[in-house]
Structures are given as structure tokens and as C-alpha cells.
Amino acid sequence: MIESSVSHAYDAVAPLYAELFSDMLETLPLERSLLAAFAELVRGHGGPVADVGCGPGQVTAHLHSLGLDTFGVDLSAEMVALARRAHPDLRFDEGSMTALDLADGALGGVLAFFSTIHTPPRELPAACAEFRRVLAPGGYLLLGYLAGDDSLPRETDHKVAPAYEWPPDALADLLREAGFTEVGRMRREALEGERFRSGYLLMRAA
């Protein structure tokens, strides 16, 4: 039910979202550096990368430009259609992060770039377990999230659908329970025009 409502919400704003965020990485040097480090680690390990919650595909395309065999997955049919039109040389599929149509250990990397922010805390362990299932041992997960200061995740207002801020330690613990070890983390303060702090966890599949 949550996934259905989120999918419909993003279907409704897909063209505007694609327009607003088409060049977002140009103004985010820290994120570009993180993605470059993620790409280097995955290239050293080998295997394709799934951009889970890819939206209109701009970050999928960026990873591809860094030399990764990358494809995108998104709940929103409208987002997938936009991604396919914008990047016809890349693969984009409709799908759920809790039930990826992939074999166990099929991937060298998973990018979840703020795609878990609408997942209620009680449901997030299922997504973490699915990320671990599709990653080969030693593969990498880069997860972007809304970084909060509370000791527990907190629901917050979001322009598209309800979202959740997570304290870094609590989210890292959840990923460790799913079978990951932490490689590194970063928290960035909100930029002008942003409402939330951004957090990033780089994890390795045990």
C-alpha cells in the first residue's frame, strides 16, 4: 500500500521532477566525489550496478559515464518512461526495492540515492535485506538518506510523500543487521533551497 501511494505520487510529478533535478549533480561536488569513489570500488570488485529508485535516470547515466555497467529500477512507471526517453542506451525497469527481479548475488553494486526515504521504519529492514540478497559478497551499497539528529527515525513533511529522517548510527545498525559492514559515512548540511541534511552510508556486503 505504501509503495502504491508513493508510486502514484511520483507519477503525478514526474515531468516537473525530471526538469528540476536533471542537472543536480553539477552543483553537488561532494556527491560527485562519493559517486566517483563508489564507482572505483565497484570497478575493482566487478559486476553490474542497480540504481534502485532511479527516477528520471540522471544518476544512472552519471554512473554509466564513470565506467559502470549500470541500470535503473523505479516504482514509478512515469519516471521509468522519462528515463528511457532521456537515456535510450541504458536499461530502466519498473520494480520494487523489496522484490528486485534479480538473482542472488547478481550485482557488484547497489545505489539507493534517497530512494528509501519514503519507506516506513518498520518496512526498511526488508529493503536492506533485499539489497544484501542481490549483492555478491564484497559488493558495495551506497545509500543516501535524510539525516536527522534524533535517536530514532522521525517522520517529516516532504513535498511528494511522507518521508523519514534517520540518525546515522541507527541506520548503520540496521544495515549491519542485514549483513553489511560499514566502509564510511558522510553528512552534509542543507544547501540554500534545501530543507534537510543529506546523509550517506557506504557499506560492503559481508
C-alpha positions as CSV (number, residue, x, y, z in Angstrom):
1,M,0.0,0.0,0.0
2,I,2.8,2.4,0.9
3,E,4.7,1.6,-2.3
4,S,1.5,2.1,-4.4
5,S,0.8,5.6,-2.9
6,V,4.5,6.6,-3.4
7,S,4.4,5.4,-7.0
8,H,1.3,7.4,-7.8
9,A,2.7,10.5,-6.1
10,Y,5.8,10.4,-8.2
11,D,3.9,9.6,-11.4
12,A,2.0,12.8,-10.8
13,V,5.1,15.0,-10.6
14,A,7.5,13.1,-12.9
15,P,7.9,15.7,-15.6
16,L,8.5,18.5,-13.1
17,Y,10.8,16.4,-11.0
18,A,12.9,15.5,-14.1
19,E,13.1,19.1,-15.1
20,L,14.1,20.3,-11.6
21,F,16.8,17.6,-11.0
22,S,18.2,16.9,-14.5
23,D,21.4,18.7,-13.7
24,M,21.5,18.4,-9.9
25,L,24.9,16.8,-9.7
26,E,26.5,19.8,-11.4
27,T,26.0,21.7,-8.1
28,L,26.9,18.9,-5.7
29,P,30.7,18.3,-5.7
30,L,30.6,16.2,-2.5
31,E,28.1,13.9,-4.0
32,R,30.1,13.6,-7.3
33,S,33.1,12.7,-5.2
34,L,31.2,10.0,-3.3
35,L,29.8,8.5,-6.6
36,A,33.3,8.5,-8.0
37,A,34.6,6.6,-5.0
38,F,31.7,4.2,-5.2
39,A,32.4,3.6,-8.9
40,E,36.1,3.0,-8.3
41,L,35.3,0.4,-5.6
42,V,32.7,-1.4,-7.7
43,R,35.0,-1.5,-10.7
44,G,37.6,-3.1,-8.5
45,H,35.1,-5.7,-7.4
46,G,33.3,-6.3,-10.7
47,G,29.7,-6.8,-11.5
48,P,26.8,-4.6,-12.7
49,V,25.2,-1.9,-10.6
50,A,21.5,-1.3,-9.9
51,D,20.4,2.3,-9.3
52,V,17.3,1.5,-7.2
53,G,14.8,4.3,-7.2
54,C,16.5,5.8,-10.2
55,G,13.8,8.4,-11.0
56,P,14.4,10.0,-14.4
57,G,17.8,8.3,-14.7
58,Q,20.2,11.2,-14.4
59,V,22.3,9.5,-11.7
60,T,22.2,6.1,-13.5
61,A,23.6,7.9,-16.6
62,H,26.3,9.5,-14.4
63,L,27.4,6.1,-13.0
64,H,27.5,4.8,-16.6
65,S,29.8,7.7,-17.6
66,L,32.1,6.6,-14.7
67,G,32.6,3.2,-16.4
68,L,30.0,1.1,-14.6
69,D,27.6,-1.4,-16.2
70,T,24.5,0.4,-14.7
71,F,20.8,0.0,-15.0
72,G,17.9,1.7,-13.2
73,V,14.8,0.4,-11.3
74,D,11.9,2.6,-10.1
75,L,8.4,2.1,-8.8
76,S,7.0,4.9,-10.9
77,A,6.0,4.0,-14.5
78,E,6.2,7.6,-15.5
79,M,9.7,8.0,-14.1
80,V,10.8,4.9,-16.0
81,A,9.3,6.2,-19.2
82,L,11.1,9.5,-18.8
83,A,14.4,7.8,-18.0
84,R,14.1,5.6,-21.1
85,R,13.4,8.6,-23.3
86,A,16.3,10.6,-21.9
87,H,18.8,7.7,-21.9
88,P,17.8,5.3,-24.6
89,D,21.1,3.5,-24.4
90,L,20.5,2.4,-20.8
91,R,18.2,-0.1,-19.3
92,F,15.4,1.0,-16.9
93,D,12.8,-1.3,-15.3
94,E,9.7,-0.9,-13.1
95,G,10.2,-2.7,-9.9
96,S,10.2,-2.6,-6.1
97,M,13.2,-2.4,-3.9
98,T,11.8,-5.1,-1.7
99,A,11.3,-7.6,-4.5
100,L,14.0,-7.0,-7.2
101,D,13.8,-9.2,-10.2
102,L,17.4,-10.3,-9.8
103,A,19.2,-13.5,-8.9
104,D,21.0,-13.8,-5.5
105,G,24.5,-12.2,-5.7
106,A,23.9,-10.8,-9.2
107,L,25.3,-7.3,-8.6
108,G,28.6,-5.7,-7.8
109,G,26.9,-2.5,-6.5
110,V,23.6,-1.0,-5.4
111,L,22.9,2.7,-5.4
112,A,19.9,3.8,-3.3
113,F,20.2,7.6,-3.7
114,F,17.4,8.9,-1.4
115,S,15.1,6.1,-2.7
116,T,14.4,4.7,0.8
117,I,13.3,8.0,2.4
118,H,9.6,7.2,2.0
119,T,9.9,3.7,3.4
120,P,8.4,3.4,6.9
121,P,11.0,2.3,9.5
122,R,9.2,-1.0,10.2
123,E,9.5,-1.8,6.4
124,L,13.1,-0.7,5.8
125,P,14.7,-3.9,7.1
126,A,13.0,-5.8,4.2
127,A,14.6,-3.4,1.7
128,C,18.0,-3.7,3.4
129,A,17.8,-7.5,3.2
130,E,16.9,-7.3,-0.5
131,F,19.9,-5.1,-1.2
132,R,22.1,-7.7,0.5
133,R,20.5,-10.6,-1.3
134,V,21.2,-9.2,-4.8
135,L,24.8,-8.1,-4.0
136,A,27.7,-10.6,-4.4
137,P,29.9,-10.9,-1.3
138,G,32.2,-7.9,-1.2
139,G,29.8,-5.8,-3.3
140,Y,29.0,-2.2,-2.3
141,L,25.9,-0.3,-1.3
142,L,25.8,3.5,-1.3
143,L,22.7,4.8,0.4
144,G,21.7,8.4,0.6
145,Y,19.1,9.4,3.2
146,L,17.7,12.3,5.1
147,A,20.0,12.8,8.1
148,G,18.3,13.5,11.4
149,D,19.6,14.4,14.9
150,D,17.1,12.4,16.9
151,S,18.0,9.0,18.4
152,L,15.2,7.3,16.4
153,P,13.9,7.8,12.9
154,R,11.3,10.6,12.6
155,E,8.6,11.2,10.1
156,T,8.8,14.5,8.3
157,D,7.0,16.5,5.7
158,H,8.1,16.1,2.1
159,K,6.7,17.8,-1.0
160,V,5.9,14.5,-2.7
161,A,5.1,11.9,0.0
162,P,5.7,11.5,3.7
163,A,9.4,10.8,4.4
164,Y,11.7,9.8,7.3
165,E,14.8,11.3,8.8
166,W,17.3,8.8,10.2
167,P,20.0,9.1,12.7
168,P,23.2,7.8,11.1
169,D,24.0,5.3,13.8
170,A,20.6,3.7,13.8
171,L,20.6,3.4,10.0
172,A,24.1,1.9,10.0
173,D,23.0,-0.6,12.7
174,L,20.0,-1.6,10.5
175,L,22.3,-2.3,7.6
176,R,24.8,-4.2,9.7
177,E,21.9,-6.5,10.8
178,A,21.1,-7.1,7.2
179,G,24.7,-8.3,6.5
180,F,26.7,-5.2,5.7
181,T,29.9,-3.8,7.1
182,E,30.5,0.0,7.1
183,V,33.1,1.5,4.9
184,G,32.4,5.1,5.5
185,R,29.8,7.8,6.1
186,M,29.2,11.5,5.3
187,R,26.7,14.1,6.4
188,R,26.2,17.3,4.5
189,E,24.4,20.3,5.8
190,A,21.4,21.6,3.8
191,L,22.3,23.9,1.0
192,E,20.3,27.0,0.1
193,G,16.9,25.9,-1.1
194,E,17.1,22.5,0.6
195,R,15.1,21.6,3.7
196,F,17.0,18.6,5.0
197,R,20.5,17.5,5.8
198,S,21.8,14.8,3.5
199,G,23.5,11.6,4.8
200,Y,25.4,8.9,3.0
201,L,26.5,5.4,4.1
202,L,28.9,3.4,2.1
203,M,28.5,-0.3,3.0
204,R,30.1,-3.5,1.9
205,A,28.3,-6.8,1.7
206,A,29.8,-9.3,4.1
